[in-house]
Amino acid sequence: MPTRPVIGIVSRRIPFVHDQKPYPRYGVATSYCEAVEGAGGVPVVFPLSDDKAVLEVFYGLIDGLLLPGGQDVHPMHYGEEPHRRIEQVDPLRDVTEIYLTQRALADDVPILAICRGEQLLNVAAGGTLHQDVYAQVGEHCIRHFQDFTEEWPSHGIQVHEGTKLHEIVGEANVMVNSYHHQAVKELAPGFRVSALASDGVVEGIESLQHSFVVGVQWHPELLYDRHDFNMALFRRHVEQAGRYASVRQSAGG
């Protein structure tokens, strides 16, 4: 039986209090793991670390990297001061994910980046972000943080023909869910925009230099069991990770 590819997912710190004592934890939303498993991969969740020796062990385990949603990316990583509307950041998470992302980019490890993950990917590859789309893009912005149930799409996007994302989604116009206030501003070198919202906010990016490096601004892990193109993203990522694993095994890596 073929070995299922291992998909690394970086966790986040979760505040937890018991008997008035703090017991912070690491974790990820279960939907990421369920989507990876449903697509045929093996999800492995990593804690945060700034120890490169530890991060190298994590990196050596994976056939693909999934960058999940979460807090804002600190603007120091793209040479800006914090905007007054920046929200919670976790410097240790930034360090962990940037290191693993840059290692994966260097080795052409397949990457699927979701929401914050798309933003982090763009920053790790040399791009910048709008720290708050409403303040920096303009009042014409549509609502990018929905209040109603997460399993239902809230706005449309246009997927550009000729991109990997269009090949996966199979349509030029689809509805997605939305939970963000930051977004890609200056695109990283070697990347292209693959999808836009009606207000011009970037909803998808992908590398022109790698086998599979795809970022989306919405949350397909919350929609994968209801809208098939979202599951198709995870299937393609796992498929590409399987190919990477086969090449690495053939090379004796």
DAWOGI-V139025 format. One record per backbone hydrogen bond with DSSP energy under -0.5 kcal/mol. NH is the residue of the N-H (numbers start at 1). CO is the residue of the C=O. If there is no record, write none. Layout:
NH/CO
NH/CO
//
This chain:
7/5
7/42
8/6
8/64
9/44
10/66
11/46
12/27
14/25
15/13
18/21
21/18
23/16
25/14
27/12
32/29
33/29
34/30
35/31
36/32
37/33
38/34
39/35
40/37
41/36
42/5
43/41
44/7
46/9
52/50
55/51
56/52
57/53
58/54
59/55
60/56
61/57
61/58
62/58
62/59
63/6
64/6
65/110
66/8
67/65
67/112
68/66
72/88
77/74
78/75
79/76
80/75
86/83
90/72
93/90
94/90
95/91
96/92
97/93
98/94
99/95
100/96
101/97
102/98
103/99
104/100
105/101
106/102
107/103
108/104
108/105
109/104
110/63
111/212
112/65
113/214
114/67
115/216
115/218
117/114
118/115
119/115
120/116
121/117
122/118
123/119
124/120
125/121
126/123
127/122
128/186
130/183
131/129
133/181
136/132
137/133
138/133
141/138
146/178
152/149
154/176
155/176
157/174
158/196
159/157
159/172
160/158
160/194
163/160
167/163
168/164
169/165
170/166
174/157
176/155
180/144
183/130
185/128
187/185
191/188
192/206
194/204
195/204
196/158
197/201
198/156
200/197
203/195
204/195
205/215
206/192
207/213
208/190
214/111
215/205
216/113
217/203
220/218
222/219
223/220
224/220
226/223
227/223
230/227
231/227
232/228
233/229
234/230
235/231
236/232
237/233
238/234
239/235
240/236
241/237
242/238
243/239
244/240
245/241
246/242
247/243
248/244
249/245
250/246
251/247
252/249
253/248
//
